[in-house]
Amino acid sequence: MAAPRVTMEVGNDGVAIITLINPPVNALAIPIVAGLKDKFEEATSRDDVKAIVLTGNGGRFSGGFDINVFQKVHGAGDVSLMPDVSVELVVNLIEDCKKPIVAAVEGLALGGGLELAMGCHARIAAPKTQLGLPELTLGVIPGTQRLPRLVGLSKAIEMMLGWKLGLIDAVVTSEELLKVSRLWALDIAARRKPWIRSLHRTDKLGSLSEAREVLKLARLQAKKTAPNMPQHQACLDVIEEGIVHGGYSGVLKEAKVFKELVMLDTSRGLVHVFFAQRATSKVPNVTDIGLKPRGVRKVAVIGGGLMGSGIATAHILNNIYVVLKEVNSEYLLKGIKTIEANVRGLVTRGKLTQDKANNALKMLKGVLDYSEFKDVDMVIEAVIESVPLKQKIFSELEKACPPHCILATNTSTIDLNIVGEKTSSQDRIIGAHFFSPAHVMPLLEIVRTERTSAQVILDLMTVGKIIKKVPVVVGNCTGFAVNRAFFPYSQSARLLVSLGVDVFRIDSAIRSFGLPIGPFQLLDLAGYGVAAATSKEFDKAFPDRSFQSPLVDLLLKSGRNGKANGKGLYTYEKGSKPKPDPSVLPIIEECRRLSNIMPGGKPISVTEKEIVEMILFPVVNESCRVLEEGIVVRASDLDVASVLGMSFPSYRGGIVFWADAVGANYVYTSLKKWSQLYGNFFKPSRFLEERATKGIPLSAPVSSSSTSRARL
Ligand SMILES: C[C@H](O)CC(=O)SCCNC(=O)CCNC(=O)[C@H](O)C(C)(C)COP(=O)(O)OP(=O)(O)OC[C@H]1O[C@@H](n2cnc3c(N)ncnc32)[C@H](O)[C@@H]1OP(=O)(O)O
């Protein structure tokens, strides 16, 4: 790939076109920032240049500052590696330039890219250009000064904390973009159009007291929605600085705060997740062997229950034709109704237009037999977790589907080799493990066996991206990567209860750590039947380290089934948040009596931090086994899967990244101590012990000489 560079061409009309060239997104890498400074200095000093147009090569303006530099800063712990963009380049060379500068924006202008455009004196854009300020998602703050001055304070805050935009001077076709931008720049030079320095504007800011009111509300909101992310409050503080003391003062504070934030763990975690997510697209021996994805146009989904209807919804929303098969018309109708409700729900929440909803529903057909299966490209089986039923279905599919058809199962636990045992199609059998609700949750765990073909894996990865999921390819074992790594999560929570810790205190500690709900609210949500069934699978697969709590059985016996019947550990009333149900306390007492593990018969005393660690360190421990067995390609895949599948806080970088930040040795010694006190459930795995004692990070690749069974 050619080195990143900035070019300048001066036309006969006296307009200098300065172009960013750094594919694929024209990120503002250090040589680009240096190149921009050079070219703007040159254009300013040349007599034949009357006006300037700034644009990006290849139909994309700029994806923002080069995030690789963040990683270098994090690695070296040296913030001075961050170049000064905001003052020297954007204020001094662009905004205060003696010649007018117009940004010709196409494709995308994100983060620092948008800031460059806002520093220009006008912005002309091609239709459907994506404008956004994603910096908060990387743990830092965006340019905070120009946006409120261009679009008003409330809208600017909404855009910085969310993703909406509209601050363009004119929208023109791609073909006309450069022509119109040149003319616009010349018009500014000749004073036929206004010469506007965004930082100097105040007309949209409102009065100081109005601004303070808007900021106060935004601070309250940020406290609620992003309590552990300092960049949100910092962003609002810097906006306030600019409003009270002027835009330039705001820019100076912004640069200082940016450098403080970029060194925090929040930014380290978020930047890690950014690259980790992109790395999941690279699967050795699948994406690097020259295969081309085959198109998947028609998909059959078997089973219209909660998962099947969610999976069907995800496909029709993305223009893939779906045949939904059920065993009788009553179930089929129910499935179709669920899909319609899923789609309607998106319209109600403003996430989908009515038109798109109608089109999506046209892509769905309900069937009761296999006649429509003769030309499907992929089948996803989503029936109940029964081995004989799945085996029967896969034998039937082998006859009903064309030979190229991908045969996928949405099982969350059953070994894929067993599912396909009665077929001779093992090379096209694959796991497509969606997370509920399947049309909303972003993770798609793609489970391969030793026999699944690379082509089939690549095809499913491609469909996954089309339906806007993040596909993570994993190996075959009980629970695959996510459920396997997280099975100790609910078990340790129940173990703590048996040791005398309060259920609601556990949930609250986990929420403060950053998961959206605690393990017991999750239990209520999933339903106790599902919890009992999955517990059984894990007890069977990992009897040496499975904790068998009587809690779920006791809850079921008392007529409770969580949110499904409105009676769980919490009470559920329409329109109000779930409330802890005190009437559950005798059941919990009974559970403690039956478990009989409280040392000396007395509840243990633990801090909030210990609660979090006693719940999550066993997850780290199991993650170590997942890594050692080669169930994931790389440790960061498990980080992405934990964030997207389990809502582990992204700003902690995912489960393995977090464990390394805490320190493998600390995790190991804590688990060892608890295993001596409370038994084998906490016993550190061999992988953890080895890494901790040798001082090797858990995320370091598993070497070929290690004991890995390399399932991938
Ligand atoms: C000082 C400033 O205010 C601070 C900043 O500007 S911080 C940066 C703000 N910008 C961002 O956060 C944008 C991040 N990028 C994205 O959201 C998406 O990549 C995108 C919408 C630009 C493009 O998405 P898409 O077309 O799906 O491609 P995607 O796979 O994500 O990216 C393509 C490649 O570009 C890289 N890339 C994208 N944006 C990048 C960036 N800002 N810096 C460095 N690399 C970047 C990706 O890592 C990926 O590399 P790979 O092929 O080696 O894995």
The ligand as a Gaussian input file, in Angstrom:
#p B3LYP/6-31G(d) Opt

LIG

0 1
 C       -8.521000      14.411000      17.571000
 C       -9.769000      13.707000      17.089000
 O      -10.924000      14.363000      17.524000
 C       -9.809000      12.286000      17.586000
 C      -10.330000      11.358000      16.533000
 O      -10.574000      11.687000      15.424000
 S      -10.538000       9.789000      17.049000
 C      -11.084000       8.925000      15.625000
 C      -12.519000       9.165000      15.338000
 N      -12.947000       8.287000      14.273000
 C      -13.523000       7.101000      14.516000
 O      -13.748000       6.694000      15.637000
 C      -13.901000       6.311000      13.293000
 C      -13.526000       4.887000      13.494000
 N      -13.808000       4.103000      12.320000
 C      -15.035000       3.633000      12.047000
 O      -16.012000       3.870000      12.721000
 C      -15.171000       2.761000      10.837000
 O      -13.909000       2.172000      10.602000
 C      -15.595000       3.522000       9.553000
 C      -17.063000       3.946000       9.719000
 C      -14.703000       4.714000       9.310000
 C      -15.454000       2.595000       8.316000
 O      -16.147000       1.396000       8.559000
 P      -15.998000       0.149000       7.549000
 O      -16.132000       0.636000       6.159000
 O      -16.940000      -0.893000       8.068000
 O      -14.519000      -0.363000       7.677000
 P      -13.716000      -0.897000       8.947000
 O      -13.463000      -2.352000       8.799000
 O      -14.297000      -0.429000      10.227000
 O      -12.343000      -0.104000       8.751000
 C      -11.498000      -0.369000       7.633000
 C      -10.065000      -0.296000       8.108000
 O       -9.788000       1.079000       8.441000
 C       -9.261000       1.150000       9.752000
 N       -9.716000       2.412000      10.352000
 C      -10.952000       2.930000      10.332000
 N      -10.963000       4.116000      10.970000
 C       -9.710000       4.341000      11.384000
 C       -9.084000       5.397000      12.098000
 N       -9.731000       6.477000      12.481000
 N       -7.772000       5.275000      12.352000
 C       -7.071000       4.198000      11.942000
 N       -7.609000       3.178000      11.271000
 C       -8.915000       3.250000      11.000000
 C       -9.824000      -0.074000      10.474000
 O       -9.026000      -0.425000      11.566000
 C       -9.800000      -1.121000       9.379000
 O       -8.481000      -1.585000       9.288000
 P       -8.197000      -3.138000       8.911000
 O       -8.795000      -3.328000       7.553000
 O       -6.719000      -3.230000       8.955000
 O       -8.885000      -3.955000       9.970000

